[in-house]
Amino acid sequence: MEKIQHYLKNVDWDLTWRMATRNGWLLMATTTIAGLLFCFIVSQVITFVLRRRPVALLTLLRIYVREAFYVFVPTLFFLVAANIQSSRFLRQHPLVDKFSEVLFIGASIWMILRLLKVGELLVIRHYDPAQDINISQRKFVTQLHFVRRLVSLVVVIVGISLILISFQGSRKLGLSVLTSAGIASVLIGFAAQKTLANLLAGIQIALTQQIRISDAVVVENEWGRIEEINLTNVVVRVWDRRRLILPITYFVENPFQNWTRNDSSIIGTVMLYLDYDVPVDKLREKARAIVEADPLWDQQVFAVQVTDTMPTCIQIRVLVSARDSPSAFDLRCNVREALIALLRDNWPQSLPQTRVQLTGQEGVSGGKAVFQQGPLRSR
């Protein structure tokens, strides 16, 4: 009789364990599906609202947060289900609790990073850093961009530390990462010297504003604009749409040209090499008329000067100013083309020449020829 009771008791316990396990997994699956259903409902509501009226915040959330939201909510529901499980289920499946924590921390990191991106775009949506004249706006956008990346790095470090702390064997390592001591300090000090130098250089650039987003710069003999300022590198969009990627320390350790550091206006130069017969005063008058008729001129600087003399020609420099470097480049091309056409049509003798002078009294056959360098033009 006692054996029968003991057998029945074991059978009852086995059934109870199986039922608890089955109910536990059912609860986990149900809550996860409920999280996905909740995400779907929220997504449909946002889509319905955007169809009726565009809202900047909802649009940004839909573009940048949608995937992270579909991961974050189910993992949250999964974590809640793991915490309300019976102690018997958790004893039988101890990895469920840890697995739910790790998933939730990872999803939370992703969600926070996406929300930081949305917050940055929401703040700067009314700014136009592409215009050179908006120096204060470009300064603010650059600082906000760097702060967002720095905060993102801190979030990732803290999240990884929390994951390590959740495991008993890695708890010390996680604490050392959070406190920047022990093994983490050694790794940062020796293995990540360049990364730390880039990070410090990025902080210096964010504070001193040596470069900003959309600044016009000349680096490595290439003209371009600052497209991205990351924690460790800077992306320069070259004029022909190539991308020049440089370590951020480059802009701290090497000289470079920043054409929009304090002011976006710039002076352009047009060089002409003309004959000594050119009427400089008339050329200056015509050049002023050409420049004044061009809308790219900002009415600040104009000058026509003879800057050098050479055996066969003189050097004339035309100075014109524009509101930014692309406008100055186009203005220089326009002025150069117009002046060449003006000289060709009105004073062709002003173009560079080669003179041939015959000396002697016996005509061409007995005379002596003297040549000067330059484009051939007999006289």
C-alpha positions in Angstrom: 0.0 0.0 0.0 2.8 2.3 0.9 4.6 1.5 -2.4 1.4 2.3 -4.3 1.0 5.7 -2.5 4.7 6.5 -3.1 4.3 5.6 -6.8 1.2 7.7 -7.1 2.9 10.6 -5.4 5.8 10.4 -7.8 3.4 10.3 -10.8 1.5 13.3 -9.4 4.8 15.3 -9.0 5.9 14.4 -12.5 2.6 15.5 -13.9 2.7 18.7 -11.9 6.2 19.4 -13.2 5.2 18.7 -16.8 2.1 20.9 -16.4 4.2 23.7 -14.9 6.8 23.5 -17.6 4.1 23.4 -20.3 2.2 26.4 -18.8 5.5 28.3 -18.4 6.5 28.0 -22.0 2.9 28.8 -23.0 3.0 31.9 -21.0 6.3 33.0 -22.5 5.0 32.4 -26.1 1.7 34.1 -25.4 3.4 37.2 -23.9 5.8 37.4 -26.9 3.0 37.2 -29.4 1.1 39.8 -27.4 4.1 42.1 -27.6 4.2 41.7 -31.4 0.5 42.3 -31.6 0.9 45.5 -29.6 3.7 46.7 -31.9 1.5 46.0 -34.9 -1.4 48.0 -33.4 0.8 51.0 -32.6 2.3 50.9 -36.1 -1.1 50.9 -37.7 -2.3 53.8 -35.5 0.8 55.9 -36.4 0.2 55.1 -40.1 -3.5 56.2 -39.8 -2.5 59.4 -38.1 0.2 60.2 -40.7 -2.3 59.7 -43.5 -4.5 62.4 -42.1 -1.9 64.8 -41.0 1.9 64.8 -41.2 3.6 64.9 -37.8 7.3 65.4 -37.8 7.8 63.3 -34.6 5.7 60.4 -35.7 7.4 60.4 -39.1 10.9 60.2 -37.6 9.8 57.5 -35.2 8.4 55.5 -38.0 11.6 55.8 -40.1 14.2 55.3 -37.4 12.6 53.5 -34.5 10.2 51.0 -36.1 12.6 48.0 -36.2 13.9 48.7 -32.8 10.4 49.0 -31.4 9.4 45.7 -32.9 12.3 44.1 -30.9 12.0 46.1 -27.7 8.4 45.5 -26.9 8.4 41.7 -27.3 11.6 41.4 -25.3 10.0 43.5 -22.6 6.9 41.3 -22.5 9.2 38.2 -22.5 11.1 39.7 -19.5 7.9 40.3 -17.6 6.7 36.8 -18.3 10.0 35.4 -17.0 9.7 37.4 -13.8 6.2 36.2 -13.0 7.0 32.5 -13.7 6.8 30.0 -10.8 10.0 29.3 -8.9 9.7 25.6 -10.0 9.8 26.6 -13.7 12.8 28.9 -13.1 14.7 26.2 -11.2 14.1 23.8 -14.1 15.1 26.4 -16.7 17.5 28.8 -15.1 18.8 30.2 -18.5 15.3 31.7 -19.3 15.7 34.4 -16.7 19.3 35.3 -17.9 18.3 35.1 -21.5 15.4 37.4 -21.1 17.6 40.0 -19.3 20.3 39.9 -22.0 17.7 40.3 -24.7 16.0 43.2 -23.0 19.3 45.0 -22.3 20.3 44.6 -26.0 16.9 45.7 -27.3 17.0 48.7 -24.9 20.4 49.7 -26.2 19.2 49.6 -29.7 16.0 51.5 -28.8 17.9 54.3 -26.9 20.3 54.8 -29.8 17.5 55.1 -32.3 15.7 57.6 -30.0 18.8 59.7 -29.7 19.0 59.8 -33.5 15.3 60.9 -33.6 15.9 63.5 -31.0 18.9 65.0 -32.9 16.9 65.1 -36.2 13.9 66.6 -34.4 16.0 69.5 -32.9 17.9 70.3 -36.1 15.1 69.9 -38.6 14.6 73.7 -38.9 18.4 74.3 -39.4 20.1 74.5 -42.7 23.8 73.7 -42.3 24.3 73.4 -46.0 24.4 77.2 -46.4 27.8 78.7 -45.7 26.4 81.9 -44.2 24.7 79.9 -41.4 27.8 79.6 -39.3 26.0 79.6 -36.0 23.6 76.9 -37.1 26.4 74.7 -38.5 28.3 75.2 -35.2 25.2 74.0 -33.2 24.6 71.1 -35.5 28.2 69.9 -35.3 28.2 70.1 -31.5 24.8 68.3 -31.2 26.0 65.6 -33.7 29.1 64.9 -31.6 27.3 64.9 -28.3 24.8 62.4 -29.7 27.6 60.1 -30.8 29.4 60.5 -27.4 26.2 59.7 -25.5 25.6 56.7 -27.8 29.1 55.4 -26.9 28.4 55.7 -23.2 25.0 53.9 -23.6 26.7 51.0 -25.4 29.5 50.7 -22.7 26.9 50.8 -19.9 24.7 48.3 -21.6 27.6 45.8 -22.2 28.6 46.3 -18.6 25.1 45.5 -17.4 25.1 42.3 -19.5 28.4 41.2 -18.0 27.1 42.0 -14.5 24.1 39.8 -15.0 26.4 36.8 -15.2 28.1 35.8 -12.0 31.4 34.8 -13.6 31.6 38.2 -15.5 30.4 40.4 -12.7 33.9 41.7 -11.8 34.7 42.5 -15.4 31.4 44.4 -15.8 32.1 46.4 -12.7 35.6 47.2 -14.0 34.1 48.5 -17.2 31.7 50.8 -15.4 34.3 52.2 -13.1 37.0 52.4 -15.8 39.5 50.4 -13.7 41.2 47.1 -13.7 41.3 45.3 -17.0 39.3 47.9 -18.9 41.7 50.6 -17.9 44.7 48.5 -19.1 43.0 47.8 -22.4 42.1 51.5 -22.9 45.6 52.6 -21.9 47.6 50.2 -24.2 45.4 48.6 -26.8 43.2 51.5 -27.6 45.6 54.4 -27.6 44.7 55.6 -31.1 41.0 55.3 -30.4 41.3 57.3 -27.2 43.4 59.9 -29.0 40.7 60.2 -31.7 38.0 60.5 -29.0 39.9 63.3 -27.3 40.5 65.0 -30.6 36.8 64.8 -31.4 36.0 66.5 -28.1 38.6 69.2 -28.9 37.1 69.8 -32.3 33.6 70.0 -30.9 34.7 72.6 -28.4 37.0 74.7 -30.5 35.0 74.4 -33.7 38.0 73.9 -36.0 35.7 72.2 -38.4 31.9 72.1 -38.7 29.4 70.2 -40.7 29.3 71.5 -44.3 32.5 73.5 -43.9 34.5 74.1 -47.1 38.0 72.8 -46.5 41.1 71.9 -48.5 42.8 68.8 -47.2 45.4 66.6 -49.0 45.2 69.1 -51.9 41.5 68.3 -52.3 38.7 70.8 -52.0 35.5 69.5 -50.4 33.0 69.9 -47.6 32.8 68.2 -44.2 30.0 65.6 -44.6 30.3 63.7 -41.3 32.2 64.2 -38.0 32.3 60.8 -36.3 34.0 59.9 -33.0 37.1 58.5 -34.8 37.1 59.9 -38.4 35.9 62.7 -40.6 34.3 62.2 -44.0 35.0 64.9 -46.5 32.8 65.1 -49.6 35.2 66.1 -52.4 33.9 68.4 -55.2 33.6 65.5 -57.7 31.5 63.5 -55.2 34.4 61.3 -53.9 34.6 60.7 -50.2 37.9 61.4 -48.4 38.0 59.6 -45.0 40.5 61.0 -42.5 41.2 60.2 -38.9 39.8 62.9 -36.7 43.3 63.5 -35.3 44.4 64.7 -38.7 42.5 68.0 -38.1 44.4 68.5 -34.8 47.9 67.5 -35.9 48.1 68.8 -39.5 47.5 72.2 -41.2 44.5 72.5 -43.5 42.5 75.2 -45.1 39.0 76.0 -43.8 37.3 78.5 -46.1 34.2 79.0 -43.9 35.8 79.2 -40.5 34.5 82.6 -39.5 33.0 83.9 -42.7 31.8 82.2 -45.8 32.7 85.0 -48.3 35.8 84.5 -50.3 37.9 86.4 -52.9 38.5 84.8 -56.3 41.4 85.5 -58.6 41.5 85.7 -62.4 44.9 85.8 -64.0 45.4 87.2 -67.5 48.7 87.3 -69.5 48.4 90.0 -72.1 50.5 92.0 -74.5 52.0 95.4 -73.5 49.6 97.1 -75.9 46.5 96.2 -73.8 44.5 99.3 -72.8 44.4 98.6 -69.0 42.0 101.4 -68.1 39.4 100.4 -70.7 39.9 96.7 -69.7 39.2 97.7 -66.0 36.1 99.6 -67.0 34.7 96.7 -69.1 35.6 94.2 -66.4 33.7 96.2 -63.8 30.6 96.2 -66.0 30.9 92.4 -66.5 31.3 91.8 -62.7 28.4 94.1 -61.8 26.1 92.4 -64.2 26.8 89.0 -62.6 24.5 88.1 -59.7 27.2 85.9 -58.1 29.2 89.0 -57.1 28.5 90.2 -53.6 29.6 93.8 -54.3 32.4 93.7 -51.8 35.7 93.4 -53.6 36.7 94.2 -57.2 40.1 95.2 -58.6 42.0 95.0 -61.9 45.8 95.4 -61.4 49.0 94.8 -63.3 50.8 92.6 -60.9 53.9 91.6 -62.9 55.8 92.2 -66.1 57.6 89.7 -68.2 59.8 89.9 -71.4 56.9 89.0 -73.7 53.7 90.0 -71.7 52.3 91.5 -68.6 50.4 89.8 -65.8 46.9 91.3 -65.0 45.1 90.1 -61.9 41.3 90.5 -61.5 39.9 90.2 -57.9 36.3 89.5 -57.3 34.4 88.4 -54.2 31.4 86.1 -53.7 29.3 84.9 -50.8 30.8 81.4 -50.7 33.4 79.3 -52.4 31.2 77.6 -55.0 29.8 81.0 -56.1 33.4 82.4 -56.3 34.5 79.5 -58.5 31.6 80.1 -60.9 32.1 83.8 -60.8 35.8 83.5 -61.7 34.9 81.2 -64.7 32.2 83.7 -65.9 34.6 86.7 -65.7 37.5 84.8 -67.3 35.3 83.7 -70.3 33.8 87.2 -70.7 37.2 88.9 -70.6 38.7 86.5 -73.2 35.7 87.2 -75.5 36.1 90.9 -74.9 39.8 90.9 -75.8 39.3 88.7 -78.8 36.5 90.9 -80.3 37.8 94.4 -79.4 41.5 94.3 -78.8 43.0 91.3 -80.5 46.4 93.0 -80.5 46.3 92.7 -76.7 46.6 89.0 -76.7 50.1 87.5 -76.2 52.2 87.8 -79.3 55.6 86.9 -80.9 57.2 89.8 -82.7 59.6 89.3 -85.6 61.8 92.4 -86.3 64.0 92.5 -89.5 67.1 94.7 -89.3 69.6 95.7 -92.0 69.6 97.7 -95.2 69.7 94.9 -97.8 66.1 93.7 -97.4 65.0 90.4 -96.1 67.8 88.4 -97.8 70.6 90.4 -96.3 69.0 91.4 -93.0 69.0 89.8 -89.6 65.9 88.4 -87.8 65.2 88.9 -84.1 62.6 86.6 -82.5 60.7 86.9 -79.2 58.8 84.1 -77.5 55.0 83.8 -77.5 52.1 83.0 -79.8 53.1 83.8 -83.3 51.9 87.1 -84.8 54.0 88.9 -87.4 54.2 92.6 -87.4 
